[in-house]
Amino acid sequence: MSTIIGSRLKLLRERRGFSQKYVAEKIGVKNNTLSGYEAGRREPDSSTLNTLADFYDVSVDYLLGRTDNPNSDISIAYDTGPQYEDEDEREFIEQQLEQYRKMKKRMQEQLRGDKH
């Protein structure tokens, strides 16, 4: 079994001050299942792995140990950055990104509010 997934899940949970019971309820698994993930006795399936990554706001690659950057996302940008067709496309993409960031921030605030 993979201990990297377990150790990262435990670290993320503890850093946020969440109990295993709280996280298990939020992601829809039993407490002993989450405990098994954190101890490295069990591995989450791909759906649960995605749910955990979303819950902790990290990438699946981070949970799997493929990167040490918790927020590394797959990007359309290459070394030189994204290439836009024209100024309208650039503006549109930047507006969509801004809306996404606002939504993400609201979701994070809501999760923190649910914790208390």
LINUR-V157359 format. One record per residue. N is the residue number from 1. PHI is phi in whole degrees, 0 to 359 (999 if undefined). OMEGA is omega in whole degrees, -180 to 180 (999 if undefined). BURIAL is I if it has 16 or more other ideal C-beta (glycine too) atoms within 10 Angstrom, else O. Layout:
N/PHI/OMEGA/BURIAL, N/PHI/OMEGA/BURIAL
This chain:
1/999/-178/O, 2/274/177/O, 3/274/179/O, 4/295/179/O, 5/299/-179/I, 6/300/-178/I, 7/293/178/O, 8/288/177/I, 9/297/-180/I, 10/295/179/I, 11/299/180/O, 12/298/-179/I, 13/295/-178/I, 14/294/178/O, 15/299/-180/O, 16/269/179/O, 17/74/-180/O, 18/270/172/I, 19/276/175/O, 20/298/-179/I, 21/300/-180/O, 22/299/-178/I, 23/296/-180/I, 24/302/178/I, 25/297/-177/O, 26/293/-177/I, 27/262/174/I, 28/81/174/O, 29/234/177/I, 30/284/-179/O, 31/303/-179/O, 32/291/176/O, 33/292/178/I, 34/298/178/I, 35/301/177/I, 36/296/176/I, 37/299/-176/I, 38/293/-180/I, 39/277/-179/O, 40/81/178/I, 41/275/-179/O, 42/222/175/I, 43/238/179/O, 44/291/174/I, 45/288/-174/O, 46/298/179/O, 47/295/179/O, 48/293/178/I, 49/299/177/I, 50/296/179/O, 51/298/179/I, 52/296/179/I, 53/298/178/I, 54/294/-178/O, 55/300/-178/I, 56/270/180/I, 57/58/175/O, 58/229/178/I, 59/275/174/I, 60/298/178/I, 61/302/177/I, 62/295/180/I, 63/299/-179/I, 64/280/-179/O, 65/85/180/O, 66/281/175/O, 67/212/176/O, 68/264/178/O, 69/267/-177/O, 70/300/-174/I, 71/251/179/O, 72/287/179/O, 73/254/171/O, 74/294/-174/O, 75/236/174/O, 76/280/-178/O, 77/277/174/O, 78/255/-178/O, 79/306/-177/O, 80/266/-179/O, 81/91/-179/O, 82/292/177/O, 83/253/-178/O, 84/262/177/O, 85/294/-179/O, 86/198/-178/O, 87/295/179/O, 88/298/179/O, 89/295/179/O, 90/301/180/O, 91/299/-180/O, 92/299/-179/O, 93/298/180/O, 94/294/177/O, 95/294/179/O, 96/295/179/O, 97/296/179/O, 98/296/177/O, 99/297/178/O, 100/300/-179/O, 101/297/178/O, 102/295/180/O, 103/296/179/O, 104/299/179/O, 105/297/178/O, 106/298/180/O, 107/295/179/O, 108/295/178/O, 109/295/179/O, 110/295/179/O, 111/297/178/O, 112/296/179/O, 113/292/178/O, 114/292/-178/O, 115/295/-174/O, 116/270/999/O
